[in-house]
Amino acid sequence: MIELRDIKKIYRMGDTEVHALAGVSLTIEDGDFVAIMGPSGSGKSTLMHVLGLLDVPTTGQYLIDGKEISQIGEDDLAVLRRNTIGFIFQQFNLLARMTAVENVSLPQLYSRQKMDLKWGGELLERVGLGTRLDHRPNQLSGGQQQRVAIARSLVNKPLMVLADEPTGNLDSVSEVEILRILKELNDDGITIVVVTHEEEVGQQAKRLVRMRDGKVQSDERRAPKSVPTSRSLADEAVRKNPYREVLEYFYQGFRTLLANKVRTALSMLGILIGVAAVVAMLAIGRGAQKDIEASLSSLGSNLLVLRSGAIRRGGVAQESGSTTRLTLEDAEKIEEQVANIKGLAPAVQGRAQVAFGNKNWSTQVIGTTGAYEKIRAYTPVVGRFFSDEDNQRRNRVVLVGATIVREIFGGQDPVGEMMKINKVSFQVVGVLPEKGSGGFRDQDDTVVIPLLTAMYRVLGKTYVDSIDIEIETPEAMEQAQEEILELINARHRVPPSQQQQAFEVRNMADIQAALTDTSKTLALLLAAIAAISLVVGGIGIMNIMLVSVTERTKEIGLRKAIGARKRDILLQFLAESVVVSVIGGIAGILLGWGVTVAVSLIAGWATSISAGSVFLAFFFSATIGVVFGIYPAKKASELHPIQALRYE
Ligand code: ADP
């Protein structure tokens, strides 16, 4: 039994108040068939919405079986509504995308998370549409659509069916049919309340309530009420399975998206491009970084390189000339006097023309001592490194880099061959290990010969360009660095004002760290740019979801009327945006992977896709779906059922 006590509903429109219900007291007994009639604007629909728990009265009490429920929350109202009340609207309010039987079963999505199409089919059979289960609303006549809506109102076995002008849009034949069905339902014990302005409909009811100006004008019993169904609400408590619930939302979201393929594809595009960019950028950045790291690790780490800094810095060199040039003696003194030195190799560099047979090639010549092999990790892959004896005797022996082997020896093993360096004959004694290029100059385009040979026979230098010094431990490097500078400045009598510039000791570990840092920064920068495009993609999704919410306002109203809680609507829209972004994300990963492969094939850049970046991109896109989906989804969930239903 439903009892309304002095219900008032006041709409405020600016300064004026509209008293849609001005104190209605009404009792509706179980099993009754009540028609509510009255002129337009008399408050019939408002009363219906209050009765149907779609709207809350401004003041007054609403009691179900003596229990006061007018102050319970929106979501609790939704649950109560779907368990007890079925709705039939003048506009039918069927979802166009769904078939008849799916429309009928839709309320079950909210009451038991699973649409039982068999039960839906039985109900359609009962309203005479057993042969139309798979028709869509636009393939049905108005009367048939209203019968589908009646079947839908019955799907949760309601105690009461509320019909708002159910025959208002129908021809007279359909009207008779609909009324017959309603009467039948009432005979089964279901309470029926019909709002109508048609006298014929009112005359069919067992009780006729007339309204005027928001008040009950008359209340007339015309026939005894039916025996009510004996059903208590407790029977209907359904066990919830949260996983199935979420799965169902995703399934529904997926279907909605499939129904709007072009729009879905367009909203996916942003995420797709963003994710592809992130994956590709990270792969290219990581590839470059690995390359640099590889070529750096080939240098040896506890390495100091001493050079005269003056030459490159101008000033000092021009004034003091040869005083800042390093000599072989400097190297000897450093080795003698500085602590913790593991190895030391003076070196000269220059360019020279090399030749073998009829092949010519311009390359870098390095002249150094035997210690260079260990310090620079230059153990030959074929043959041997030269000895100190080779150096002392100024022997004409040479080690060649991989590029030289390729360019002038045609890839053949050159060991033992005689080649020319600046027209002087040298015997090849070994092949240097490959060091790669890594964005720098080609480190394999080089030949290495004994230091004295280089100085006096090839390059004509009486000084050395640099001294490589390997220190015992990383900890000792700083100290050694200072001692070396002090010693060398003293030896060359560099005035204190110029000591900063005359010589420099470069620490390979520092350079390594700096370069690695740079390449990391670069990779991050690339990824950040790509991430921005992801965010833009997210905004695209949000846009389209917002449009979709507006467009589906009526649908949201209907879903709420048939029992969807706020969170059901929220999750439904969220699931849609997550599905869009996750599918876009997966497609983006594939595209990014393709781009990466193409780039390394076409441009020849090193690339490296990491599982981490793929995971990151996926995670990112899913997060974007949630983040940018929340606002539209929240907006949808907060729509008022009545206003949403009335939205045009
Ligand atoms: P009926 O269904 O009998 O035609 P309604 O219940 O729809 O009447 O409306 C009763 C009164 O309340 C009318 O004067 C109508 O203009 C007003 N009304 C209904 N809904 C709103 C609303 N959302 N905002 C302001 N006024 C409203």
Residues whose N, C-alpha, C, O or C-beta is under 5 A from the ligand:
A	BS01	ADP	Y11 V18 A20 P39 S40 G41 S42 G43 K44 S45 T46
